């Protein structure tokens, strides 16, 4: 399972509305995310608009392609794009900055416990 962490910047003047939109995400959007492999998906938002998202998926490319093939995603991305700084014409679900994972507790514990530590 691939763990994906990403960063976006919500425009400061849009933070309250962004929070409100995510308090009641469209049911068909929720279903589409689940069906296309966006598992254990969370979004975290700092007071200045820094957004960090996290999800787990068998394949980031397949998860993005799956969502791109849904009607609901096109509508959702069109509405959400105006909330973000520095995206240009790129949709939020493909224009995010992916962060590199450098530590995962369970992976290191598994390695240590099987005697294969570096």
N, C-alpha and C positions, 0 to 999 in steps of 0.2 A: 504494500500500500504506500503510495507516494503522499508525503505530508507537504502541503503547500502553504506558505505564509507570504502574504503580500501587503504592500503599502499603497495607499492613495491619500490625497489631501482633499478634504471637504472644505469648500469655501466657508470662511468663518460666519458670514451672514446667512448661511443656509443650514447651519448645524441643527437648530431646533426642528426645522422641517424634515431634515434627513432622519433624525431620531424618530420622529412621528411616523414617517413612512415605513421604517423598519419595525415599529411596534405592531404593525398590522400588514405584513407582506401578503400580497394576493395569494389565495390558496392554490391557484393553478401554477403560480411561480414556485411555491414551496414543493409542490408535487413534481414539477419538472426538474428542479435541482436534485431531489432525491432520485428520480428515475435515471438521471444522467451521470450519477456517481459523485455528487458533491456531498460527501459524508462528514459528519461531525463538524459542520460548518459554523463558525462563529465570527462575528465582527466586533472589534473593540474600537472605541472612539475616544480620543483625548480631547480635552476642553478646547484646544486650539484648532481642532479639525483633523489632526493626524489620525488616520484610520489604518488599523492593522486587521487583516482578515486571515483566517486559518481554516483549512479544510483538508480532508484526507480523500484520496481518490486512487483507483487503480491506474489512471493515466490522465494527466492534466490535459494533454491534447485531445483525448477522447471526450473528457468532461466538457471542455470548451466547445468542441465540435457538436456534441450532443445538444448543448443548450442553444447553439447557433441555429440548429435545425428546428427549434420550437418557435411557434408564433408568439408565445407569451414573453420569451426572452427579448425579442426585438422591441416589443412594446415597453417592457421594463427598462431596458438599457437606454432607450430613447428618453424616457422620463428621468432616469437617474443621471444621465450625462451632465445635465446642467448644474448638478451639485458639486462637481469636482473641478479643482484647479489643474491646469497643465495637461489636459488630456487631448486637446485639439479635436480632431474628428474621430478619435479612437474610442470605442466603447469601453466602459469601465471594466467589464469582465475579461477584456483582453489587453487593456492598456495599463494594467497595474504593474508596479515594480515588484518582481518576485524576489524574496529574500532568501539567502542561502542558509540552510540549516547546518549548524556547526556542532551541535550537541543534542543527543537524545538519550535520556536516562536509561530507558529500557534496552536500547541497542547496546550501550556500554555495559550494563549489568549482564546481559546475555553473553557477551564476549568474555567478560571477566569470569563468569560462573562456569563457562565451558573450558576455561584454561587457555583461551586464545588471545590474551591481551597482548598489545604491542609493546 
